[in-house]
Amino acid sequence: MSENPSQTPKPDVNYGEELILVVDDEESVRAPIVQMLKHLGFQANPAAHGQEALEELSNKPYTFMLTDIRMPGMDGLQLIQRVRGEFPHIYSIAMTGYSKDYKYIDVINAGATDFINKPFGLEELEAKVRRAILERNIRQELSRLSITDALTGLYNQRHFYARLQDEIRRAERRKDELSLILLDLDNFKRYNDTRGHLAGDELLHNVGEIITTNIRQGMDSGYRYGGDEFAIILVDAAEEVTRQIGERVGKAIEEECGLGATMGYAQFSKGMTPEAFVDRADKELYRLKSEKRMGNTA
């Protein structure tokens, strides 16, 4: 006797975290599909046509959309194309009872993840949605790994410049403040030479955790800029707030790692390029490190 799919949740997929929109102009079709999805453990809501679907997607954190293809007004393929452009994080599965009228490649080219023929049963629906979730999770993980520094857990330098460019555009558009901190560990080479590279790697890992813990979650972002250099992008942060966060990070590094850190600060000015923005922080960092070296030799 086969087990009920809703009673055998798969450990690598949390159905309850997914919010699925079911779009079909026939209530007699969309209502049962919504109930099937809820029976499997998903969150699901209905929409009767393309425009209603777009409004729903704008107002709630949907992760997936199942849409009929043949609908009056905006058809399913047009809706999928709109969703791909406006909500790229939402994955779509196309449904149709007229499979001979549509080619699979056309559905995929429109932006759908998969295609399912109506009528379908509970097990087929679960298989399609589950496969789409797994494919999405793999893509997201590969994307995350490509922008993450494996040692520190922070974003890498490549992502730093991409994110900085995005934040500059947003700051100019919304006239928000934008700040940058470049951070360099003091005497890291000596630490590495005397204690060994494994200890040095552990220290860099700890610094990554300190930065992550001490910046504003959901607003600021930390990066390993290279070697023992780090960067922090602070969104909507005045100079005073930026320096408070920098001092907090520096104090934690000194207390937990036994090393000092030098920081260069920069506030964004209208028309400034990412390179000029980084250069401003870098020059202050270099100036402060030079002053420290001169103080140590005095």
N, C-alpha and C positions, 0 to 999 in steps of 0.2 A: 504494500500500500504506500503510495507516494505521500510525502509530507506536504502540508500547506506551506506555500512559499513565504507567507507572512509569519510563520512560526519558525522559520529557519533563516534568520538574518545572517548574512555573510560578514565575517569579521573585518574585511578590508573595505567595506562600503557602509556608510551610515545613512540609511535611507531617510531618516528623520531630519537630516540637515538639508535635504533637497526640497526646493519649492518649485513645483511644476505647473505651468499654465497650459490648459487644454483648450484649443481653439477649434470650434466647429459650429457651423450655422444651424445644425439640427440638435435641439436639446435632447432628443431621444438617443443621440449618439454621444454627445459630450458628457452628459450627466453620468452614465454608466462608467465611462472611462475615468472620470474623476473619482468615483467610488472604488474602482479597481485599484487605482494608485494609492488611495488612502488605506485600502485593505492591505496593501503590500507594506505600508508604513511610511509612505511619502506624504508630504504636504502638497495639496493640489487645489486649484481653483479653476472655474470655467470662464470662457469668453466667447461671445456669440459671433464676433466678426473681427476683421483685422484692426480697425480703429480702436475698438474696445481693448483688444490685446495690447496695442502699443501704450494705451493709457495705463493698463494694469502693470505692464513691465516698467513703466516710469515711476510707479508709486510703491512697488513692493520688491524685495530682494529675490527675484526669481533666478533660478539656476538653469532651468530647462523649459522648453516649450514643445508641446506636441500640437501640430496644426494640420487640419484637413487641407488638401490642396485645392479642391474644387469648391469655391465659395463665391457668392455674389460680391460685387465691388472689388475690394482688394483680395486677390486669390492667395493661396498658401505660399506659392513661390515668391510672389511679390512681398508678402509679409516676412518670409525668411530672409530675403535680401535686406529689407529695412532693419530687421533685428540684428543681422550681422554687422551692419554699418553703425547702428545707434547703440546697441548693447552687445559688444563683441564677447563679453564674458558668458553670455547665455547660449547654450547649445540647443539646437533644434532637431526634431525628428518629424518627418513628413508622414501624413496618413492619407490613404486614398482607397476608395472602393473601385477606382477605375484605373487599375495598374497598367492596362494596355495603352492608355492614353498618355502615359508619362514614362520617360526614360529615366533610369536610375541616375545616369550621369548628369542629367539636367537638374535633378533634385540636389545632388551633391554640389554641382556648380553654383546653385543658388545660395548655398551656405549651410545646408542641412548636414547633420552628422550621420543620419541613417534614414531608412525608408521602411514603413510597415504597411502591409495591405489589410484593409478592413474586409470582413470582420476578423478580429483576432481574440485570442483567449488570454487569460491571466498570465500563464507561463510565458507565452511569446512576448507579451508586453514587458514583463519583468526582464526577460533576457535582453531585449532591445535597449531598454533604459539602463540596465546595469552595465552593459557593454559600453554604452556612451559615457557613463560616469567613469568607468575605468580608463577609457581612452583620454578623457578630459584630465583626470588626475595624473596620468603619466605625462601628458603634455605640460601641465602646470609644474610638476616636479622637475622636469627637464629644464623648463624655463627658469625656475628658481635656482637650480644648480648653476646655470649659465651666468647668473648675475651675483652669485654668492661666493665670498672668500671662504674656502673650506676650513682654514685654520681658526679664524676669529668668529665666524658666523655672521659677520657683517656683509653688506654689499661690497662688490669689488669696484675697482677704479673705472672700468668700462661703464658700469651702471651709474656711477657717480656723475659722469659727464652727461649721460642721457637724462638723468633725473634733474640735474642742475638746470639744463636747458628747459625742461618742462616747467620747473618752478619759476624760472625767470619769466617765461611767457605768462604764467599765471599771475605773478606779482605785478607785471606791467599792465595786464588786462584789468585786474581788480584793485590796483594801486595798494597792494599789501606790502608790508615790510618783509624783507628776506635777509637772512644772515648766514654767515659761513664761518666755521672754525676749522683751522688746520692745526693738527696736534702732532708733536714730535716727542718721542721719549728721550729723556736725558740719559746719556751714557749707556745706551742700550748695547753698543758694540762691546764695551768693556764687560757688561753683564753677560753677554753671549760668550765672549772669549774665556771668562773666568769660570762660568758655571756650565757651559756647554750648550749646544744647539737645542737639545730637548727641553732644557730649562727655559731657554729663550722662547721656544715655541709655546710652552705653557704660559709664559708671561704674556705673550701676544694674545693668546686665547682669553686670558683673564681680562686683559684690557678691552677686548671686544665685548665681553659680558658686562664690564663696568659701564661702557658707553651705552649699551642697550638698556641697562637698568636706570641710568641717570638722565636720559633724554625724555622728552614728552612723548608718550606713546600715542601713535596715530597722527602725530604732527611732524616731529623731527625724524631724521634718518641718519644712521651711522655707516661709515665706509672705511675699509682698509685702503688707504691711498697708495701704499707701497712700502715694503720693508717695515719699519717701525713708525711709519707716518699714517695718521688717521684723519678723517674729515667728518664733519657733522654739518648737515644742512638743516637750518632752523626756519620753519615757515611761520610767518606772521609774528616775528619776534623782534622786539625793540632791542637796542644795544644793551640796555641794562639787563634784560632777561637773558640775552645771549651770554653775557659775561657771568651771570649767576650760574647758568648751566655749565659753562666752561670751568668755572672755579669748583663746582661740585664734582665734575668729572676728574679734574686734576687732583683734588683732595682725596678722592676715593682711590685713584691710582697710587698716590704716595702712601696711603695707609695700608692698602691691600697688597701692593706689589713692591714697595720699598724703593721705587724710582720716582723722580720728578718728571714733569711733563711741561713742555713749552707750547704755548698756543698763540696762533695768529688769528685775529678777528677781522671780519670785513662785513660792512653793511652794503647792500645792493643799492646802486644809484641808477636811475632811468637811463636806458640806452647802453648800459654796460654789457659787454659780451661775457660769456662764461669764462673765457681765458683771462680777461681783465679782472673779473671778480676773484678768481682763484689767485691771480698775481698779487692783488691787494693784500689778501690774507697771507700769502707766502712771504711777501716783503716784510710784514710785521713779524712773522715767525722768525725769519732770518735775522732781523734786527734784535729781537729779544734773545735769541740763542747766542748771538755775537756778544751781547752785553753780559750774559751769563759766563761765557768763556773768559772774557776779560776780567770779570770779577773773581773767577777762580784762579787766575794767574797773578792777580794783584798781590 
